[in-house]
């Protein structure tokens, strides 16, 4: 009996497993979900995947849906595009990151869907409970992971889902998603800077995330690395915005290293602006930094002309920092 794991359970799988679905050999040509749910015994076997109960599964026959404490059953009677599922064990298939994003378009608030897109197209996973134990205290921890998908792959997949509920919402969200974010805070910072005024952002041009900057030969002789990877970068404006997290910027030794890095970047002709977590969260301080960024980009801020912008910005701020 085949089992198609989808929705939140598929997302949980991709967050917990550091594997890449890029190799098409892992993608199975499964076009239709099973007509009926898997048996109780088959559902129990999925405990080896470490997924939370009830597991979200998809079937193709509405009449076969029934209540069970082990599964939340969804019905999708249309054929899936090829390559939507990845085989993870005998008879068990997990929705691809692209299909997972599409399915969550009908379940998540719009801003949260955009955040999910950044995560799936980025280097970080969200831990299952948001926290891990570290030295006896709860601290958020995000390990560098391989990219699950990309905006290009999401766009190609969504094009194949025309006419199906959720496609328009997913495509709309895709307009604001960027590849290669390295942390949730980089994602939040990018959204605050680039989302349009009507969504509470400052409408600035989109940056490249974690882009490489090559130092000059003179700088390279004294640098510890041949390429500097920058958080947010606008190459055409020679502007770099760096997010300084507490986790990675503690101690005199680290401060010295960061100072050398900053000086090296400046020596390449770049303007470097650093932003801390506190500055992002204090709206007045953040707006001052946004104005500085806009000046360096040659962009004109017109948020004051947008009716109700402050309320929209505060709503976006709340969605990004105070809701899960």
Secondary structure by P-SEA (a helix, b strand, c coil): cbbbbcaaaaaaaaaacccccccccccccccccccccccaaaaaacccccccccbbbbbcccccbbbbcccbbbbbcccccccccccccccbbbbcaaaaaaaacccccaaaaaaaaaaaacccccccccccccccbbbbbbccccccccaaaaaaaaaaaccccaaaaaaaaaaccccccccaaaaaaaaacccccccccccccccccbbbbbbcaaaaaaccccbbbbccccccccbbbbbbcccccccaaaaaaaaaaaaaaaaabbbbbbbcccccccaaaaaaaaaaaaaaaccccccccccaaaaaaaaaaaaacccc
